[in-house]
Amino acid sequence: MKIPKGLGNMGAILKQAQEAMKRAENMEKELRNEEVEVEKDGVRVRMNGAGEPLSISIDPSLVNPDELENLEDCLLLALREAHAKSVELRQEKLKEITGDVPLPPGLGL
């Protein structure tokens, strides 16, 4: 059987796709180990490179000191829930595009 013109390099294309998927998986793992920190007007937020919130700290002079730890915990939980919902939304939108075709790990994030 004669291979249609332009499809002769399908094996090379598939190999490149597999390599790209492995790089994407490794990058995601690396990003989860990286951290960024931002401080703005007495509020410090620490997140990993995947965008997941790790901690929040608030300058005690901005709030009632007796309620500071509770406020930080509430903010962190809200950020984590918002992040989870944004990931879920992104996955739903991606599924609309791809249908029932399963995606390799790292591409559906």
Summary of the structure (lengths in Angstrom):
residues: 109
radius of gyration: 21.4
end to end distance: 39.7
largest distance: 78.3
contacts: 227
relative contact order: 0.11
helix: 56%
strand: 17%
